[in-house]
Amino acid sequence: MTKPRIGIIPGDPGGIGPELIAKLLADPKHAQAADILLIGDAHLFMQGMKQAGTEYVMRDCAFEDNQPTSDWTVGDGIAHYNTQTIAEDEVEIATVSLANGTSALSNLNIALELARDGVIDAITFGPFNKAALIEAGLGHEDELHYMAEFLGVEHYISELNTLDGIWTSRVSSHIALKDVPAYIDQHRITEAVHLIDTTLRRSGLKRPRLSVAALNPHAGDNGNFGREEIDVIAPTVEALQHEQVNVDGPWPSDTVFLKAKAGEVDGIITMYHDQGQIALKLMGFDRGVTVQGGIPFPVTTPAHGTAFDISGQGKADVKAMTAAFDIACNMVSNWQ
């Protein structure tokens, strides 16, 4: 079988991304699992090796107008596209800076172009710092919406999070909690269910088992604590079941994750950001992965951030980066 072609970018130069990449590629199992293209400044990857206390061999590949001039998958060592987005003396460790944000955004743009044009099959990126991205001109609430505009994606998108085989999608995401009830409608719930169902199928599950979380305490307690479950969520779940989607709910959010932890559910559709994030991060903050749902190719990253409190110290835990890389490889193999 052909290996998946995974593009890896360092994320924020001042964060732990370069270190995580060095630790990931120090393991031959991962270095050989895919045709890997490192996209970014050579000194950032060298910086990561120094921070991690490990090394791997990079093989520079020739690119012109963001297109390889020869087959980049052929040769010894890890293929490298040297993008030159930031001078070495401009990198500020553990600091939000315009230079760091510009570098991260520039490397993301190049990776998106390469994936869009079929040069790579998927992208895995080191953590971004949103403040630095915004300073550099992100122009969106998060990188997912930036990617969607860059690629011309107009359908439903949402971050998906996964940990140890448990997946979540959201009906609402990066909005104020007071605005969440207005987002709870049949269209958004349906789109969130279809998105996680499709993504799980692309991850190798033939018929994912899905549960929808309620909005209100005790799933509204028969209307005593709100009617969203009665008026909107339950009828939407019933309509999806008539479409042969393997979904149930609404379940109280304080019990639905127990079902998932017990192995009874593959994916949970939450109503708002923290409803799912708190549960997953308590179960394993060091292993969680974010998948950019709705993008036309796999894009994955560790669910944690840039960890400025430990960046540059060689202390970063690689488990989430490893999981993000593995999921990208798996999704490429199962993508339909």
Sequence and secondary structure as in RCSB ss.txt:
>XXXX:A:sequence
MTKPRIGIIPGDPGGIGPELIAKLLADPKHAQAADILLIGDAHLFMQGMKQAGTEYVMRDCAFEDNQPTSDWTVG
DGIAHYNTQTIAEDEVEIATVSLANGTSALSNLNIALELARDGVIDAITFGPFNKAALIEAGLGHEDELHYMAEF
LGVEHYISELNTLDGIWTSRVSSHIALKDVPAYIDQHRITEAVHLIDTTLRRSGLKRPRLSVAALNPHAGDNGNF
GREEIDVIAPTVEALQHEQVNVDGPWPSDTVFLKAKAGEVDGIITMYHDQGQIALKLMGFDRGVTVQGGIPFPVT
TPAHGTAFDISGQGKADVKAMTAAFDIACNMVSNWQ
>XXXX:A:secstr
    EEEEE   TTSSHHHHHHHHHTSHHHHTTSEEEEES HHHHHHHHHHHT    EEE  EETTEESS TTSS
SSEEEE    S GGG  TT   HHHHHHHHHHHHHHHHHHHTTS SEEEE    HHHHHHTT  SSSHHHHHHHH
HT  S  EEEEEETTEEEEESS SS GGGHHHH SHHHHHHHHHHHHHHHHHTT SS  EEEE SSGGGGTTTTT
 SHIIIIIHHHHHHHHHTT  EEEEE HHHHHHHHHTTS SEEEESSHHHHHHHHHHHHTTT EEEEETSSS EE
EESS   TTTTTTT    HHHHHHHHHHHHHHHH  
